[in-house]
Amino acid sequence: MWIKICGLSTPETVDVAVEAGTDAVGFVFAPGSPRAVTAETAAALVARVPAGVETVGVFRNQSADEVVRLARDGGVGVVQLHGDETPEVFDEVRAAGFSVIRALGAARWSSEPQDHASAFGETRLLLDAPDPGAGSTFDEAVLGGSTPPAGWILAGGLTPANVARLVATLEPAGVDVSSGVESSRGVKSPALIREFIRAARAARDAGADRSV
Ligand SMILES: O=C(O)c1ccccc1NCC(=O)[C@H](O)[C@H](O)COP(=O)(O)O
């Protein structure tokens, strides 16, 4: 199972996440976020990340040109789009050489799974609460009978205390956390990052082999 620590903004917390064994680190470029970083800051943080750990830029409702410019200047390899971006925006970002994650509310996905498969199927899917980065979980019932595609990533209100239970129940291929490893909004806690990765890895070891 793949683990991503999102919303990092300091060298110390990037180093802690990498040392603790994260598979990916996320940098938020969405305007207005308490975790937002500039491309210059992201580039300095990305430079600390060893090969083999994915670097993800997080965006919401920005133009394809802006996404590509910030992702290039920030040096990330993956783009995560959280808004109402059209399939054309995904195509443009992919054509610029980035791997893409489509992030959306679980309820929205479960109401249109076929639309996702036909229009966005080449992207990895991240299912989240309706308000990204707010630390709220989504009601597991919204998935109803729909089974997310192989490789899907679970996000929204994960914490060191609940990640094992949610992984066992929902069987995602990956997990993504931000608020649950913060001591206050926007401020990452090295201790909580370590605790989350330990708990998620234990859940991974206890479960079936699923890969993103
Ligand atoms: O973190 C933000 O402020 C943010 C702003 C705009 C779009 C996305 C944002 N964050 C995304 C994430 O950090 C995670 O992918 C995900 O939403 C989980 O967040 P959390 O519930 O806080 O763990």
The ligand as an SDF file (V2000), in Angstrom:
LIG
                    3D

 23 23  0  0  0  0  0  0  0  0999 V2000
   -4.5020   21.0360    1.9390 O   0  0  0  0  0  0  0  0  0  0  0  0
   -5.1780   21.9260    1.4270 C   0  0  0  0  0  0  0  0  0  0  0  0
   -5.3540   23.0080    2.0060 O   0  0  0  0  0  0  0  0  0  0  0  0
   -5.8050   21.7310    0.0830 C   0  0  0  0  0  0  0  0  0  0  0  0
   -6.3420   22.8270   -0.5900 C   0  0  0  0  0  0  0  0  0  0  0  0
   -6.9160   22.6630   -1.8340 C   0  0  0  0  0  0  0  0  0  0  0  0
   -6.9660   21.4310   -2.4280 C   0  0  0  0  0  0  0  0  0  0  0  0
   -6.4430   20.3210   -1.7700 C   0  0  0  0  0  0  0  0  0  0  0  0
   -5.8670   20.4620   -0.5060 C   0  0  0  0  0  0  0  0  0  0  0  0
   -5.3540   19.3890    0.1560 N   0  0  0  0  0  0  0  0  0  0  0  0
   -5.4530   18.0560   -0.2780 C   0  0  0  0  0  0  0  0  0  0  0  0
   -4.8910   17.1060    0.7350 C   0  0  0  0  0  0  0  0  0  0  0  0
   -4.1060   17.4600    1.5600 O   0  0  0  0  0  0  0  0  0  0  0  0
   -5.2260   15.6830    0.7220 C   0  0  0  0  0  0  0  0  0  0  0  0
   -5.0340   15.2090   -0.5880 O   0  0  0  0  0  0  0  0  0  0  0  0
   -6.6010   15.3150    1.1930 C   0  0  0  0  0  0  0  0  0  0  0  0
   -7.5600   16.2580    0.8950 O   0  0  0  0  0  0  0  0  0  0  0  0
   -6.6290   14.9250    2.6490 C   0  0  0  0  0  0  0  0  0  0  0  0
   -6.6940   15.9960    3.4930 O   0  0  0  0  0  0  0  0  0  0  0  0
   -6.9950   15.7890    5.0530 P   0  0  0  0  0  0  0  0  0  0  0  0
   -8.4280   15.4390    5.2270 O   0  0  0  0  0  0  0  0  0  0  0  0
   -6.6420   17.0890    5.6430 O   0  0  0  0  0  0  0  0  0  0  0  0
   -6.0980   14.6860    5.5320 O   0  0  0  0  0  0  0  0  0  0  0  0
  1  2  2  0
  2  3  1  0
  2  4  1  0
  4  5  1  0
  4  9  2  0
  5  6  2  0
  6  7  1  0
  7  8  2  0
  8  9  1  0
  9 10  1  0
 10 11  1  0
 11 12  1  0
 12 13  2  0
 12 14  1  0
 14 15  1  0
 14 16  1  0
 16 17  1  0
 16 18  1  0
 18 19  1  0
 19 20  1  0
 20 21  2  0
 20 22  1  0
 20 23  1  0
M  END
$$$$
